[in-house]
Amino acid sequence: MCIRDRLIVDSARDLARARYAALAVGDWRAAGHGNVHRFVYSGMSRDQARAVAHWPRGEGLLGAVIYDQKVIRVDDVAADERSRGFPAGHPAMTSFLGVPIVGAGETYGNLYLADKTDAASFNEGDEVLIQMLAAHAAVAIQNARLYSELERLAVLEERTRIGMDLHDGVIQSIYAVGLTLESTRLALPEGADEANTLLDASIAGLNDAIRDIRNFILDLRPRRFAGDVQQGMAQLVREFQANTMVPVSMSIPERLDDLPLPLGRAIFLTTQEALANVARHARANRVNVALHCSPSRVILKVQDDGRGFDTGNEALRVGHGLANMQARAESLGGLFDIQSTPGSGTNVTLDFPRS
């Protein structure tokens, strides 16, 4: 949780004189299918928060605010037909004010308050104040996303530079040392078997080092997609298995000739990034890669049985490149979803319209 989010929530609670306030930020798609990945609350103690079975998932009144992109103000939550009840352990709440956080036509989440402390319900003045605060929150979230994207691009640029330096500098130097050793072996007198054996071992070690560095470069430098989805994914899986020794089961259709090039590229790049995450973070014993095609949809699933991670941790989301996967899916009108909990593996799903 960042200081910015805490400031937004505490300010909303103070402005509207509410007992409780919360900020939910996530991926908002079709009604009923939200993914809250950051939830910040104000007004509850730590013990109260620990007693709540789970945070809201974008349903009920919260979902109505988000998907309708309209302010909702009610006097009694329980009496409203859109209410779905509270999770186990959640404090009882009566009056409610929910305001969507919208910027550049995109819904980022929801700012909502409950239980007005100095009146029976929230009023129009409270609504105006919280709408103004939500507009500022949208700008802050947009700026944070842009900053994360700039950081990601800077990392990719630096990784590419390192890969080129390794290839053009270190590998060539090692290769030159190997040639010198080869020349030394040719210059040895006959009968110098022990020296020849040592030189052979040294040359083999240098070749192994070159191979390892090239494998690192394959992971560091973004690969180009040549247009053949089957060939590209097969190459990614082969390299992943060679580098990690983790078995991969892959299921893809026999013919993918009619896939649009941007869609094929997105599938390839997402598979590459998902497998790189498994190699770097998951400590998995097995990985499944599956591509399902129907006349209208193309669905990519990458699943592993590794150690998983907390998807609500913003730093881990950035470190795993999830924003990049999500942006790639959204640019093609697709849906991105990730399911992971510590100790239970990770499932990455991208669902694209075929056209």
N, C-alpha and C positions, 0 to 999 in steps of 0.2 A: 504494500500500500504506500503510495507516495504522498508527500506533504500537500501537493496540490489537491488531491482528492479529499483528503481530510479537511482541508480549508473550505472546500466547496460544501461539504456535508454539514460541517459545524455552522457555517454562515447561513445556510438554508434554515437550519433548525432555529437559530437565533432570530433571523428576520421574520419568520412566520410564527414564532413563539410556539413551537411544537415540542412535544415530549420526545418523539422519535424522528429521525431522518435517515435516508439511505440513498446511495448512488449505485446504480447497477449499470455496468458497461459490458457490452458483449457483441456477438454477431447476430444480427436480427434479419431473419429471412421471411418465410411464409408464416402466417399466423399459427401460433402453437409450436413453432420450431425454433426457439431461441437458444442461445448458448451464452450464459452469463459467465464471463471469465474474470471479472473484477467486481467485487461487491464491498462497499464501504458503508459502515453504519455509524450512527451517532445517537447517544441517549441510552444505550444498553451497556451494562457492565460486562466485563470479560466472562464472568460466570454465567450471566444470562445468555450471552452469545454462544458459549460452548454448549448450552443446553438445547439450542435449536438443531433439529435433525438435519436440515439442509437449508441453504439459502434459496431465495426465489429463483425459478427457472424460466421466467418470461411467460407465466400463465396468469389466469385470473385478471384482477384489476391492473396489475403490473403489465401484463401482456396487452390488455386493451389500450393502455396509454401508449405503449410502444408501437403497436401495429396500426392503430388508427391515427397516430401522430396528433393526438388531441389531448388537451388538458381534461382531467377528470377530477371532480370535486364532489364528495359524497359525505353525508352526515353520519351514516352508520354502515360500516364495511359489511357487516354480517347480513344486512338487509338488502344489499345490492345483488341483483341476479348474476352479475359477472364475477362475483367473488367465488373463489374456489376453497376458501378456508385457509388456515395457517398450518405450516409444518408443525410437527410435534415439538413442544418446548418453546414455541414462538409466543412472545407476550401478546395478550389480547389487545386489540386496537379498535377504535371506534371511528372517529372522523378521519378523513383521508383526502390528501391532495397530491395528485400525480402529474408531473410535467415531463413531456418527452424532450430529450436532448437531441436536437436536429441541427445539422450543419451541411451546407452544400447539397441539400436534398437527401442526405443519408441520416438514418436514425442510429445514433451511437449508443443510446441507452435511455435511462429514466432516472429522474430525480423525484423522490417522493417523500412525503411527510405524513405523520399520523399523530392523532390526539393533540388538538389545539389546547394549550394550557390555560389560556385566559378567556376562553369562550367555548360554546358547545361544538362549534364547527369552524372551518376555515372560511374566509370571506373573499370578496372580489379583489380587495387590496392585497391579500396574501398571494392570490393567484398571479397578479401583475408582478409583484416582487420576485417570485420564484421563477416566472418566465424570463425575466431579465437575467437572473442568475444562471438559468439553464443556457441562455444564449452565450454567456461568458464561458460556461463550462464546455460548450461545443467547440468554441475557438481554442480553448486550452487542450482539449483532446485531439483536435486536428493538428495543432502544433506539435504535440507529443508524438503523433504518428509520423509526421513529416521528419521530425528529428530522428526517430528510430529508423526510418527508411534511409536517411542520409548516412547514419552510422553503418547500416547494413551495406550500402553501396561502397562506402569507404573501406570496409573490411574486405569486400569482394575485390576491389581494385588492388588493395595491398596483397591479397592472396595471389592474384594474378601476377603481380610484379615479383613476388617471392618465387613463384613457380618458374617464371622466365629466367630469373637470376640463377636458380638451381640448375636449370637445363643448360643455359648458355655459359655458366661459369663453373660451378662445382663439378658437374658431370664431365665436362670437357677436361678439367684438370685431372680428375681421377682416371679418365680414359688415357690421358697422356702418360701418367705414371705406369699404367698397365702396359703401354707400348714400350716404355723404357725397360720394364722388367722382361718383356719378351725379347728385346734386343740383348739384354744381359744374358739370358739363357742361351741364346744362339752363340754368344761369345765364349761360353764356358768350354773348357777342354773336355774331351771324352772321359767318361768314368766319374764325372762329378754328379753321381746319382743323388746324393743327399741334398746338394744345392738345388738340383733340378726339382726335386720333390718340394722343397721349401718355396721355390719360385712358383711352381704350379699352384700351391695352396694360397700364396699371396695373390696371384692373378685371379683365382676363383673367388677369393674374398672381395677383391675390388669389383668384379663383375656382379657379385651379390649386392654390394653397396650401391652400384649404379642401378640395379633393378629395384632396390628398395626406394631410392630417391625418385625414380620414375613413377613408382606407385604413389608416393606422396604427391608428386606433381599432378597425377590424374585426379587426386582428391582436391588439390588446391586450385587447379585451373578449370574454369567452366568448360564443359565439353560442348562441341557444336553438334546440333541435331541435323542429320543429313536428310531427314524426311521419312525414313522407314521406321515406324513405331516398333514393329516386332524386332527388327535387327538392333535398334537402339536400346530397347529394354533388355534384350538378351545380353548385349554387351555390358550394360550396367550390372546385371546380376552376376555375370562371369567375373567381372573385376571385383565386385563386392565379396564374392565367395573366396576368390584368390587372396584378397587382402585380409579377410577376417576369419576365414575357415568356418564361417557360420552357414549352414545349409539354407537354401532358399527354394521354396516351391513356387513356381510361377504358372499362372493360368491366364492365357490371352487368346482371343479368337484367331482362327487360322488366317483370315483375310481382313485387313484393315485399310485397303487401298482407297476407300471412299471417305476416309476421315479428312476433314479440312486440315490444312497444314498448321494453322495456329493452335488447333485443338491437339494435334499430334505432338507439337512442340511442348505444350503445357503438360501433357501426360508424361513426356520424357523428362522434363525438368523437375516436375514434382516427384517422380520416382527417384531421380538422382538425389534430390535433397532429402527425401524421406530415408533412403538407404544410408546416406551420409550421416544422418542423425542417429540411426541405429548403430552404425560403426563407432561413432564418437561417444554416444551417451548410454545406449541401452543395455549393453552386456547381455545380449539375447543369446538363446540357444537355437532359435529357429525363427525364420521370417517367411511370411506368405505375401506374395504380390499377385493381385488378381485384377484383370480388366474385363468388365462386363459391358456388352453392347446390346442395345435394343434399337428398334427403328427411330426412337426419339431421344434416348439418353445414352451417355457413356459414363460409367462409374469406375473409378480407380480406387482400390483398397490396398493399403500397405499395413500389415499387422506384424507385430513382434511380441515375443513372450518375455521381454526384458524387464528391467527394474521400474519402468514407468517414471512419471514425474507429475508434479502438481501443475495442472494447466492454468490455475489461477495466479501463478507466480509470473508477473510480467517480465522479469529478467530472464526466466527460463524460456518464455515464449519467444522473446527476441533471439536468445541464444540458439534456439532450435529452428529459426527461420520461418516460424509459423505465419508471420505477417506477410512474408513473401508468397507463401502458398495461397493464403487467403486472397491476396491482391490478384494473383494469377487467375484464380477461379472466378473472382468477381468480374475481371476484365472480359471474360467470355460468357458472362451471364450464368456462371455455375455456382455451386454451393460447396463450402468447405466445412469439414467437421473433424474434430480430433477428440478422441476419448482416451484418457489415461489417468491412472492413479498410481501413486508410489507402490511398487511391488506387484503390479498387475498388468504390465505390458502397455503397449500403445497401439491404437487403431487410428490410422489417417484415412479419411474418405474424401474424395472429390467427385462431385456429381455435375456433369456438364450436359447442356442440351446438345444433341448431335449436330444440329445445324449451326 
